[in-house]
Amino acid sequence: MGSSAGGLEVLTKLFVNLDTHFPLPIVIVQHLHPQKENNFPDILKNYTGMNVKEAVSCDLVEPGFIYTAPPDYHILIERDYTISLSSEEKVNYSRPSIDVLFESAATVWTDKLIGIIMTGASNDGSSGIKTIKELNGLTIAENPESAQFPAMPSFAIETGCVDLVYTKDEIRVFIENLYKIN
């Protein structure tokens, strides 16, 4: 999942009905200020029963966990389903970059990956959405009309690679229904 401006408000509502029995891992890039204290994982913990943690290199990505990218680090998924962090150059003026996460995760999970792009004021995530689609994953964008900052989902939709366009409430219901699929 990827979000930027307005993301914290959306993300705190998405996981309310999820707990440690959720059958999938969730990895989030939320653009954060690199010099400010990172309270993002602690905030999310208050809104879900899932395990929430700031990602650390070599973490095994496991169901029932929400992993958040640390400020000023790209988060990548490795072929052995572990996380690696990188301080390489910014991508789309962002570190962490949604594109970096989506592109690395797509090469690992291919058609089993679900990429969700939400509110934000940049085009980060658009390239990653294309990669997910090329590898037969499912792509979802928040409806720009309901997004607090519509640019990021709009850019993703403009790629022609978004399968579903949902409001934030529809995204929440979609995620909750994943319990039934697995």
C-alpha positions in Angstrom: 0.0 0.0 0.0 1.1 3.5 -0.6 -0.1 6.9 0.5 1.3 10.4 1.1 -0.5 13.6 2.1 -3.8 12.6 3.9 -2.6 9.0 4.2 -2.5 8.8 8.0 -6.2 9.6 8.3 -7.2 7.0 5.7 -4.9 4.3 7.0 -6.2 4.6 10.6 -9.6 3.6 9.3 -8.7 0.7 7.0 -7.5 -1.8 9.5 -10.0 -1.4 12.4 -11.6 -4.8 11.9 -8.4 -6.7 11.2 -6.5 -8.8 13.7 -3.5 -11.2 13.9 -5.5 -13.8 12.0 -5.5 -11.7 8.9 -4.2 -14.1 6.2 -1.9 -11.7 4.4 1.0 -9.3 5.3 0.5 -5.6 4.7 3.5 -3.4 3.8 2.9 0.3 3.8 4.9 3.2 2.4 3.6 6.4 3.9 5.6 9.5 3.0 6.9 10.9 6.3 9.2 13.8 7.1 12.7 12.3 7.5 13.8 14.5 10.5 10.7 14.1 12.6 10.1 11.4 15.2 8.3 8.4 13.6 5.1 7.7 15.6 3.4 6.1 12.6 3.5 2.4 13.7 2.4 3.4 17.2 -0.6 5.3 15.8 -1.6 2.4 13.6 -1.4 0.0 16.6 -4.2 2.0 18.2 -6.5 1.2 15.3 -6.1 -2.5 14.6 -5.7 -5.8 16.2 -2.9 -6.7 13.7 0.7 -6.7 14.7 2.3 -3.4 13.5 6.0 -2.7 13.3 8.4 -0.4 11.6 10.2 -2.6 9.1 13.8 -3.7 9.8 16.2 -5.3 7.3 15.9 -9.1 7.3 12.4 -9.1 8.8 10.5 -12.1 7.3 7.2 -10.7 5.9 4.5 -12.7 7.6 0.6 -12.8 7.6 -1.1 -10.9 10.4 1.6 -8.1 10.4 1.6 -4.6 9.1 5.1 -3.4 8.2 5.7 0.3 7.8 8.7 1.9 6.0 10.9 3.9 8.3 11.4 7.5 7.4 14.1 8.2 4.8 14.5 4.5 3.8 13.2 2.7 0.8 11.6 -0.7 1.7 12.1 -3.6 -0.6 10.9 -7.2 -0.6 13.5 -9.8 -1.4 13.0 -13.1 -3.1 13.2 -14.9 0.3 10.2 -12.9 1.5 12.4 -10.7 3.8 12.6 -6.9 3.9 15.6 -4.9 3.0 16.0 -1.2 3.6 17.9 1.2 1.4 19.1 4.8 1.6 19.7 5.0 -2.1 18.6 8.1 -4.0 15.1 9.4 -3.8 12.6 8.2 -6.4 10.0 10.7 -7.4 11.4 13.0 -4.8 10.5 10.4 -2.1 12.4 8.1 0.2 10.7 5.8 1.0 9.2 5.4 -2.4 6.0 3.6 -3.2 7.4 2.7 -6.6 10.4 0.9 -5.0 8.2 -1.1 -2.8 5.7 -2.0 -5.5 8.3 -2.9 -8.0 10.3 -5.2 -5.7 7.1 -6.8 -4.2 5.7 -7.5 -7.7 8.8 -9.5 -8.7 8.4 -11.6 -5.6 4.6 -12.2 -5.4 3.7 -11.6 -9.1 0.0 -12.5 -9.6 -0.6 -12.8 -5.8 0.2 -9.2 -5.1 -2.4 -6.6 -4.5 -1.1 -3.0 -4.8 -3.2 -0.2 -3.4 -2.4 3.5 -4.0 -4.2 6.1 -2.0 -4.3 9.8 -1.3 -1.2 11.9 -2.1 0.1 14.9 -3.9 2.7 13.3 -6.2 3.0 10.7 -8.9 4.9 8.2 -6.7 3.4 4.7 -7.1 2.4 5.0 -10.8 5.4 3.2 -12.1 5.0 0.5 -9.5 1.3 0.1 -10.4 2.5 -0.6 -14.0 4.9 -3.3 -12.8 2.3 -5.0 -10.6 -0.1 -5.1 -13.6 2.6 -6.4 -16.0 3.2 -9.3 -13.6 -0.6 -10.0 -13.3 -1.1 -8.6 -9.8 -4.3 -6.8 -8.8 -4.1 -3.0 -8.7 -6.4 -0.7 -6.8 -6.6 3.1 -6.6 -8.5 5.3 -4.2 -11.2 7.2 -6.1 -9.7 10.7 -6.7 -13.1 12.2 -6.0 -13.0 10.9 -2.4 -9.3 11.3 -1.8 -8.2 14.2 0.3 -5.3 14.7 -2.1 -6.3 13.2 -5.5 -3.0 13.5 -7.5 -1.4 10.2 -6.5 -4.4 8.0 -7.3 -5.2 10.1 -10.4 -1.7 9.5 -11.8 -2.0 5.8 -11.1 -5.3 5.6 -12.9 -3.9 7.5 -15.9 -1.4 4.7 -16.4 -4.4 2.5 -17.6 -3.1 -0.2 -15.2 -5.5 0.1 -12.4 -8.1 -2.7 -12.1 -10.4 -1.2 -9.4 -11.1 2.4 -8.3 -12.7 2.4 -4.9 -13.5 5.0 -2.2 -11.6 4.5 1.1 -14.7 2.8 2.6 -14.8 0.4 -0.4 -11.1 -0.3 0.1 -11.7 -1.1 3.7 -14.5 -3.5 2.8 -12.3 -5.1 0.1 -9.5 -5.7 2.7 -11.9 -7.1 5.2 -13.3 -9.5 2.6 -9.8 -11.0 2.1 -10.5 -13.0 5.3 -13.1 -14.9 3.3 -10.9 -15.5 0.2 -8.1 -17.1 2.1 
